[in-house]
Amino acid sequence: MQILFIVFLVSGLAYLLFALRFFLPLAFKKGDTDSSNGGESGLSLIVVVHDQFEPLKEFLDMMSLQSMKNFEVIVVDNCSNDETYDFLLEKKKHQDNLKVVTLKQVPEHLSSYKYSLTLGVKAADYDRVLVTEVNCRPESEKWLEKYDKGFDDKTNFVLGYSRKMDGVSKLLWFDNVMDQAMMMSMADQNRPYKGDICNIGFRKTFYLGKNVYSAWQGLIGGEGELLINSFAKGKDTKALFGEPFMLQYSPTSKKDYIKQKIYQIHLSKFFKFKDKLRLSAFFLSKVLFWSLLIILLALRYKTIEVMGCYLGIMVCLTVVGGVGIRRVDGKLKAWMWPVFDLLHTVYYAYICIRAFFSKEIKWS
């Protein structure tokens, strides 16, 4: 029993140290200010669509409200069967900065999205490229302008974050906040390990020069994750903070969100070893901490010491969650971490088990 107690203490300390490592630096971040290295060079915004006529209309209307003047919107119509083609044909007559790339079919051995995205990048007039999805909405009219100014001569990648709209459960919302916070914090610490395809910028010359998706053309998904994990370096990647860089997803069903999450876990096996080790150790410490807490309390072994350790760790995590992670989503309240953390650990364990035992995982 003493061994279990020691493992509990060690896992709790490890969990706390990992959390502080990931999230505490966010507490000292402020919204990014304008840079003098951008602004006038221009930006190419790329979105890939497939049978998304209604969201596309709304998306283009939102983009017309952006304060930036020197940008183009590239819509890659990936074999749509709805009104998308006719709509874009007419829209292009009245919108000078709209460029359309139309695909009738995609080679069978290639990933449909990766192929479409690459054609969009090739069509870009500007070296600074920003990619998003048609169901996302910027929360600021300065979104493109801030992204453009996020680039400088040493930057190949610019990362932003996206938060969920109300439409999923609080637990799934909490999961998204944690995921985005880790992604942004590590990138800001010069250790980028993934990106979000809903809000990611890169240079056209770098993308085409590296032929980035050549090794994964048969793999569905992972455009943001694998691009950053394989090619981003600490000094050539910038993470943007502040409300102008948030994007909202349209509401997603719980089933679709979980399916997407399972596939994201599956994709992590393609990460660099050091990133897999870091993420696995963090999650394992969480599982051991909560599991042994429940076991020791159930057996009434050193209850006072166990509860003291638990409360101390939760107080520290609450401070981190209340101050640091709020930089990613201001809706996160300090009390939510201790309330949701156990549920999130169980949920994440379930997702990992599903991903491990799934013989064929597909997500698009």
C-alpha positions in Angstrom: 0.0 0.0 0.0 2.9 2.3 0.8 4.1 1.8 -2.8 0.8 2.9 -4.2 0.9 6.0 -2.0 4.4 6.9 -3.3 3.4 6.4 -6.9 0.4 8.6 -6.2 2.6 11.4 -4.9 5.0 11.1 -7.8 2.3 11.0 -10.4 0.6 14.0 -8.8 3.8 16.0 -8.8 4.5 15.0 -12.4 1.0 16.0 -13.5 1.4 19.4 -11.7 4.8 20.0 -13.3 3.6 19.1 -16.8 0.6 21.4 -16.4 2.7 24.2 -15.2 5.1 23.6 -18.1 2.3 23.6 -20.6 0.0 26.3 -19.3 1.7 28.7 -16.9 3.6 30.6 -19.6 0.2 31.6 -21.1 -0.6 33.6 -18.0 2.1 36.1 -19.0 1.0 36.4 -22.6 -0.8 39.5 -23.9 -2.6 40.1 -27.2 -0.1 40.5 -30.0 0.6 44.0 -31.1 1.2 45.1 -34.7 4.5 44.3 -36.2 6.4 46.6 -38.5 7.5 43.6 -40.7 4.2 43.1 -42.5 1.0 44.7 -43.5 1.6 45.6 -47.1 2.8 42.4 -48.7 -0.6 40.8 -49.1 -2.1 37.5 -48.1 -3.8 34.6 -49.8 -6.7 33.0 -47.9 -7.5 29.4 -49.0 -10.6 27.4 -48.2 -11.5 24.0 -49.6 -15.2 23.2 -50.0 -17.3 20.2 -51.0 -21.1 20.6 -51.3 -21.1 23.5 -48.8 -23.0 26.1 -50.8 -24.8 27.7 -47.9 -21.8 28.0 -45.5 -19.7 29.3 -48.4 -22.1 32.2 -49.1 -21.9 33.2 -45.4 -18.1 32.8 -45.3 -17.5 35.0 -48.3 -19.8 37.7 -46.9 -17.8 37.6 -43.6 -14.5 37.9 -45.5 -15.8 41.0 -47.3 -15.9 42.7 -43.8 -12.2 42.3 -43.2 -10.3 45.5 -42.7 -7.3 44.3 -44.7 -7.3 45.6 -48.3 -4.5 43.6 -50.1 -5.7 40.0 -49.9 -7.3 37.4 -52.1 -9.7 34.6 -51.3 -9.0 31.3 -53.1 -11.9 28.8 -53.0 -11.0 25.3 -54.1 -14.2 23.6 -55.2 -13.5 19.9 -54.5 -15.9 18.0 -56.8 -19.1 19.7 -55.4 -22.4 18.4 -56.6 -24.6 21.3 -55.3 -24.9 24.9 -56.4 -21.3 25.8 -55.5 -19.9 25.9 -59.1 -22.6 28.2 -60.4 -22.5 30.4 -57.3 -18.8 30.9 -57.6 -19.0 31.6 -61.3 -21.4 34.4 -60.7 -19.7 35.6 -57.5 -16.3 35.9 -59.3 -17.8 38.5 -61.7 -18.5 40.9 -58.8 -15.6 40.2 -56.5 -12.2 41.0 -57.9 -10.2 39.4 -55.1 -11.9 36.0 -55.5 -10.1 33.2 -57.2 -11.7 29.8 -57.9 -10.0 26.5 -58.5 -12.4 23.8 -59.6 -11.7 20.0 -59.4 -13.8 17.5 -61.3 -12.0 14.5 -59.9 -9.1 13.6 -57.6 -6.6 10.8 -58.4 -7.6 7.7 -56.4 -4.2 7.3 -54.7 -4.2 10.9 -53.3 -5.8 12.5 -50.3 -8.7 14.6 -51.6 -8.1 17.5 -49.2 -4.3 17.5 -49.4 -4.5 17.5 -53.2 -7.1 20.3 -53.2 -5.1 22.4 -50.7 -1.9 22.0 -52.7 -3.7 23.3 -55.9 -4.9 26.2 -53.9 -1.4 27.0 -52.7 -0.1 26.9 -56.2 -2.8 29.3 -57.4 -1.9 31.8 -54.6 -0.5 35.2 -55.8 1.1 36.0 -52.4 3.8 34.1 -50.5 1.9 34.5 -47.2 -0.9 31.9 -47.2 -3.6 31.4 -44.6 -5.8 28.3 -44.5 -9.2 27.9 -42.8 -12.4 26.0 -43.2 -15.7 27.2 -44.5 -17.6 26.6 -41.3 -15.3 28.9 -39.3 -15.9 32.5 -38.6 -13.4 35.2 -37.5 -14.3 37.1 -34.3 -12.6 40.3 -35.5 -12.5 42.3 -38.8 -8.7 42.6 -38.2 -8.2 38.8 -38.4 -6.4 38.8 -41.8 -4.5 42.0 -41.1 -3.1 40.7 -37.8 -2.1 37.4 -39.5 -0.3 39.2 -42.3 1.6 41.3 -39.7 2.5 38.1 -37.8 4.9 37.1 -40.5 8.5 38.4 -40.6 11.6 37.5 -42.6 12.3 34.5 -40.3 8.8 33.2 -40.0 7.5 30.2 -42.1 4.5 29.4 -39.9 2.0 31.4 -38.0 -0.4 29.6 -35.7 -3.8 30.8 -34.4 -6.3 29.1 -32.3 -10.0 28.3 -32.8 -12.7 27.8 -30.2 -15.9 25.9 -30.3 -19.3 27.7 -30.5 -22.0 26.6 -28.1 -23.3 23.4 -29.6 -21.2 20.7 -27.9 -21.2 19.6 -24.3 -19.2 21.4 -21.7 -16.8 18.4 -21.4 -16.0 18.5 -25.2 -15.7 22.3 -25.0 -13.2 21.9 -22.1 -11.3 19.3 -24.2 -11.0 21.7 -27.1 -9.8 24.5 -24.8 -7.1 22.2 -23.3 -6.0 21.0 -26.7 -5.7 24.5 -28.1 -3.9 25.9 -25.1 -1.3 23.1 -25.2 -0.8 23.7 -29.0 -0.4 27.5 -28.6 1.7 27.4 -25.5 4.3 24.9 -26.9 4.5 26.8 -30.1 5.2 30.0 -28.2 7.9 28.2 -26.3 9.6 27.3 -29.6 8.4 23.7 -29.4 5.6 23.5 -31.9 4.1 20.1 -32.3 0.9 20.6 -34.2 -1.4 23.2 -35.8 -5.1 23.7 -36.4 -6.1 23.6 -40.1 -8.9 26.0 -39.2 -6.4 28.8 -38.4 -2.9 28.2 -39.8 -0.6 30.3 -41.9 2.6 29.4 -43.8 4.7 30.6 -46.7 3.9 29.3 -50.2 7.6 29.0 -51.1 8.3 26.8 -48.1 5.2 24.6 -48.7 5.9 23.9 -52.3 9.6 23.7 -51.8 9.3 20.9 -49.2 6.5 19.0 -51.0 5.1 18.7 -47.5 2.4 16.0 -47.9 4.2 13.7 -50.2 4.7 11.0 -47.5 1.0 11.2 -46.4 -1.0 11.5 -49.6 -2.8 8.3 -48.8 -3.7 9.4 -45.3 -7.0 11.2 -44.7 -6.7 14.3 -42.4 -3.8 15.6 -40.4 -3.0 18.6 -42.6 -2.4 20.9 -39.7 -0.9 18.4 -37.3 1.6 16.7 -39.6 2.6 19.9 -41.4 3.7 21.6 -38.2 5.1 18.5 -36.4 7.3 17.5 -39.4 8.5 20.9 -40.7 8.0 23.7 -38.1 11.0 24.7 -36.1 10.9 26.8 -32.9 12.4 29.9 -34.4 10.4 29.9 -37.6 7.0 29.5 -36.0 5.0 32.2 -34.3 1.9 31.7 -32.2 -0.6 34.6 -32.2 -2.6 35.5 -29.1 -5.5 37.8 -28.6 -9.2 37.8 -29.6 -8.6 38.7 -33.3 -7.0 35.3 -33.8 -9.9 33.2 -32.5 -12.2 31.4 -34.9 -15.5 29.8 -34.1 -16.5 26.4 -35.4 -20.1 26.0 -36.4 -21.9 23.7 -33.9 -20.8 20.1 -34.2 -22.6 17.0 -32.9 -21.1 15.1 -30.1 -20.7 12.0 -32.3 -18.8 13.9 -35.0 -16.6 15.6 -32.4 -15.7 12.3 -30.8 -15.1 10.7 -34.2 -12.8 13.5 -35.1 -10.9 13.3 -31.8 -10.3 9.6 -32.2 -8.8 10.2 -35.6 -6.6 13.0 -34.1 -5.2 10.6 -31.5 -4.6 8.1 -34.3 -2.6 10.7 -36.2 -0.3 11.4 -33.3 1.5 8.1 -34.0 3.1 10.0 -36.9 4.5 12.7 -34.5 8.2 13.0 -33.6 9.2 10.7 -30.8 9.9 13.5 -28.4 6.4 14.9 -28.9 4.8 11.5 -28.5 6.8 10.9 -25.3 5.9 14.3 -23.8 2.2 14.0 -24.5 2.0 10.4 -23.3 3.9 11.2 -20.1 1.5 14.0 -19.4 -1.6 12.0 -19.9 -0.2 8.9 -18.0 0.5 11.1 -15.0 -3.1 12.3 -15.1 -4.5 8.8 -15.2 -2.2 7.5 -12.4 -3.0 10.5 -10.2 -6.8 10.2 -10.5 -6.9 6.4 -10.4 -4.7 6.1 -7.3 -6.6 8.9 -5.6 -9.8 7.0 -6.0 -8.2 3.7 -4.9 -6.5 5.2 -1.8 -9.6 7.0 -0.7 -11.7 3.9 -1.2 -9.2 1.9 1.0 -9.0 4.8 3.5 -5.3 4.7 3.4 -3.7 7.9 4.8 -6.8 9.8 3.9 -5.7 13.1 5.3 -2.3 13.0 3.5 -4.0 11.9 0.3 -6.7 14.7 0.4 -4.0 17.2 1.3 -2.0 16.3 -1.8 -5.1 16.3 -3.9 -6.3 19.7 -2.7 -2.8 21.2 -3.1 -2.5 20.1 -6.7 -6.1 21.2 -7.5 -5.4 24.7 -6.0 -2.3 25.0 -8.2 -4.1 23.8 -11.3 -7.1 26.1 -10.6 -4.7 29.0 -10.6 -3.1 27.9 -13.8 -6.5 27.2 -15.4 -8.0 30.4 -14.2 -5.1 32.6 -15.4 -3.2 30.8 -18.1 -5.7 29.0 -20.2 -8.1 31.9 -20.1 -5.7 33.5 -22.7 -7.1 30.9 -25.1 -10.8 31.0 -24.1 -12.0 33.7 -21.7 -15.1 31.6 -20.9 -13.0 29.2 -18.9 -13.6 29.9 -15.2 -11.1 29.0 -12.5 -13.5 26.4 -10.9 -13.9 24.4 -14.1 -10.5 22.7 -14.0 -11.1 20.6 -10.8 -14.7 20.0 -11.8 -14.0 18.8 -15.4 -10.5 17.3 -15.0 -11.5 13.9 -13.7 -14.3 13.6 -16.4 -11.8 14.8 -19.0 -9.3 12.1 -17.9 -11.9 9.4 -18.2 -13.1 10.7 -21.6 -9.6 11.0 -23.0 -8.7 7.4 -21.8 -11.8 6.2 -23.7 -10.8 8.1 -26.8 -7.3 6.6 -26.7 -8.6 3.1 -26.2 -11.0 3.5 -29.1 -8.1 4.9 -31.3 -5.8 2.0 -30.3 -8.3 -0.8 -31.1 -9.8 0.7 -34.2 -8.6 -1.2 -37.2 -9.7 1.3 -39.8 -10.2 5.0 -38.9 -11.4 7.5 -41.4 -12.2 11.1 -40.9 -12.7 13.8 -43.6 
